[in-house]
Amino acid sequence: MTISVVIPVLHEQVLINDCIARLRDLGSDEMREIIVVDGDPDGDTLKAIEDGGVRRLSAGAGRARQMNVGAAAAEGDILLFLHADTRLPVDGFRRIADCMEEARFAAGAFDLGIGGEGIAFRIIEKVASFRSRVARIPYGDQAIFVRRAYFRSIGGFREMPLMEDVDLMRRIKRDGRAIFIIPEKLSTSARRWEREGAVRCTFRNWTTMLLYLLGVSPEKLAKRYPPP
């Protein structure tokens, strides 16, 4: 099983080379390629990439559109959608490949870990772990992965301003396919929680999810979020 890593970016010049280097350092035979898809028409993040082996693509702004563009170009058996500020566990690629050897699993993700100090972050992690196991709907910051052929067969991500990850997982569940949550934490940056305040950011995220499940459109919900 080979894995294509798709990294959607927007103004991530500072982080992108560290992200790529961390992936290379994992030294995994399973990783087939790294694809960075920039939503900035000027391509500033792409210009900052130092690794000549990385595939660099441009797309219109919007995480869903960027990930679809990356997925369309990918050649691996599995698509791993990774945020630039997220670190995989040292055995992350092997864990993904082992999980997807079982045909019943169409997709999966890792447990959420937040790279910040403080009890608030530990509580958020525990709630996210519980939610993922009960609902089987992981979020994008948990490094979602999905079989490439299956992803294409269900139409990929719907191009919406947010909740594209939740929408995809719900469609997979409705299709009767299983989603595996790897019981190992990755580490995602605490920068947004720290910038907005952990309690405020978490409350907004929870209420946004509730409103989405109640039928409020992603376009209206996107107005609740500050620009990246």
C-alpha positions in Angstrom: 0.0 0.0 0.0 1.5 3.3 -1.1 0.5 6.7 0.3 0.2 10.1 -1.4 0.4 13.0 1.1 -1.7 15.9 0.0 -1.0 19.2 1.8 -3.4 22.1 1.1 -1.7 25.4 2.0 -2.4 29.1 2.1 0.3 31.5 3.3 2.4 28.7 4.9 5.8 29.8 3.8 7.2 29.7 7.3 6.0 26.2 8.1 6.1 24.3 4.8 9.8 23.2 4.7 9.7 22.0 8.3 6.5 20.0 7.4 8.2 18.4 4.4 11.4 17.6 6.2 9.4 15.9 9.0 7.7 13.7 6.5 11.1 12.8 4.9 12.6 12.1 8.3 10.0 9.4 8.9 11.8 7.4 6.2 8.8 5.4 5.3 8.7 3.1 2.2 4.9 3.5 2.2 5.1 7.2 1.3 5.0 7.5 -2.5 4.8 11.3 -2.9 4.2 14.6 -1.3 1.9 17.0 -3.1 1.5 20.6 -2.0 -1.5 22.5 -3.3 -1.5 26.2 -2.9 -4.7 28.3 -2.7 -2.8 31.5 -3.1 -2.8 32.7 -6.8 0.7 34.1 -6.2 1.9 30.7 -5.1 4.1 32.1 -2.3 4.2 28.9 -0.4 5.1 26.9 -3.5 8.0 29.3 -4.2 9.3 28.7 -0.7 9.6 25.0 -1.0 13.2 23.8 -1.0 12.7 20.1 -1.6 12.9 19.4 -5.4 11.0 16.1 -5.1 7.8 17.7 -3.9 4.9 18.0 -6.5 3.7 21.6 -6.5 0.2 22.4 -7.7 -2.0 25.6 -7.7 -5.7 25.7 -7.2 -8.4 28.3 -6.5 -8.8 29.2 -2.9 -10.7 26.8 -0.7 -9.4 23.8 1.2 -11.8 21.3 -0.4 -10.9 22.4 -4.0 -7.2 22.3 -3.2 -7.5 18.7 -1.7 -9.5 17.6 -4.8 -6.8 19.0 -7.1 -4.1 17.1 -5.2 -6.1 13.9 -5.1 -6.7 14.1 -8.9 -2.9 14.2 -9.4 -2.0 11.5 -6.8 -0.8 8.1 -7.7 -0.7 6.3 -4.3 -3.2 3.7 -3.2 -4.1 5.9 -0.2 -4.7 9.6 0.1 -3.5 11.3 3.3 -4.8 14.8 3.7 -2.4 16.6 6.0 -2.4 20.1 7.4 1.0 21.9 7.2 1.1 22.4 11.0 0.4 18.8 11.9 3.0 16.2 12.8 2.4 12.5 12.2 3.5 9.9 14.8 6.9 8.3 14.0 5.1 5.1 12.8 2.3 7.0 11.2 2.6 5.7 7.6 3.0 2.1 8.8 -0.1 2.4 11.0 -2.1 3.8 8.0 -1.0 1.0 5.7 -1.6 -1.7 8.2 -5.1 -0.4 8.9 -6.0 -0.2 5.2 -4.9 -3.7 4.5 -8.4 -4.6 5.9 -10.8 -4.2 3.0 -13.7 -3.2 5.2 -12.0 0.2 6.0 -12.5 2.9 3.5 -11.0 5.7 5.5 -9.6 6.7 8.8 -7.7 9.2 10.9 -5.5 9.6 14.0 -6.4 10.6 17.5 -6.1 14.4 18.0 -3.1 15.7 19.8 -2.5 19.4 20.4 1.0 20.8 20.7 0.4 23.2 23.5 0.7 23.2 27.3 -2.2 23.4 29.6 -5.2 21.4 30.9 -7.6 23.0 28.4 -5.8 21.3 25.5 -5.8 17.9 27.3 -9.5 18.2 27.8 -10.0 19.1 24.1 -8.0 16.1 23.1 -10.0 13.7 25.3 -13.3 15.1 24.0 -12.1 14.8 20.4 -11.1 11.2 21.0 -14.4 10.3 22.5 -16.3 12.1 19.8 -14.3 10.4 17.0 -14.9 6.9 18.5 -18.6 7.4 19.0 -19.5 9.3 15.9 -16.8 7.9 13.6 -16.5 11.4 12.0 -12.9 12.6 12.4 -12.0 16.2 11.5 -9.3 17.4 9.0 -6.8 18.2 11.8 -6.8 14.5 12.6 -5.0 13.7 9.3 -7.8 12.0 7.4 -6.8 9.2 5.0 -9.0 7.4 2.4 -8.5 4.9 -0.4 -7.8 6.8 -3.6 -10.1 4.7 -5.8 -13.0 5.0 -3.3 -12.4 8.7 -2.8 -12.8 9.3 -6.5 -15.8 7.0 -6.8 -17.8 9.1 -4.3 -16.9 12.4 -5.9 -14.1 13.5 -3.5 -14.7 16.5 -1.3 -17.7 18.7 -1.9 -16.4 22.2 -2.6 -17.8 24.1 0.4 -16.2 26.8 2.6 -15.9 24.6 5.6 -17.2 21.2 6.9 -15.9 19.4 3.8 -14.2 16.9 6.1 -17.4 16.2 8.1 -19.4 16.0 4.9 -17.0 13.4 3.4 -17.1 11.2 6.5 -20.9 11.3 6.7 -21.1 10.2 3.1 -18.7 7.3 3.7 -20.8 6.2 6.7 -24.0 6.5 4.7 -22.4 4.3 2.1 -22.0 1.6 4.7 -18.2 1.7 4.8 -16.1 1.6 8.0 -13.9 4.4 9.3 -10.9 3.5 11.5 -9.6 5.8 14.2 -5.9 4.9 14.9 -5.5 5.0 18.7 -2.3 7.1 18.5 -2.0 10.8 18.7 -0.6 13.1 16.1 0.4 16.6 17.1 -1.3 19.6 15.5 -0.3 23.2 16.3 -2.1 25.0 19.0 -1.6 28.3 17.1 -5.3 28.9 16.3 -6.5 28.0 19.9 -3.7 30.2 21.3 -4.5 33.1 19.0 -8.3 33.1 19.6 -8.3 31.7 23.1 -8.8 27.9 23.8 -12.2 28.2 25.4 -13.6 30.6 22.9 -12.2 28.7 19.9 -13.5 25.4 21.2 -17.0 26.7 22.0 -17.2 28.2 18.5 -16.2 24.9 16.9 -18.7 22.9 18.9 -21.6 25.3 18.2 -20.7 25.5 14.5 -20.8 21.7 14.3 -24.2 21.6 16.0 -25.6 24.3 13.7 -24.3 22.4 10.7 -25.9 19.2 11.8 -29.1 21.2 12.3 -29.0 22.2 8.7 -27.4 25.6 8.7 -25.4 26.1 5.4 -21.6 26.0 5.4 -21.7 29.4 3.6 -23.4 31.0 6.6 -21.3 29.2 9.1 -18.1 30.3 7.4 -18.9 33.9 8.5 -18.3 32.7 12.1 -14.6 32.1 11.4 -11.8 34.7 11.2 -9.6 34.6 8.1 -6.6 32.2 8.3 
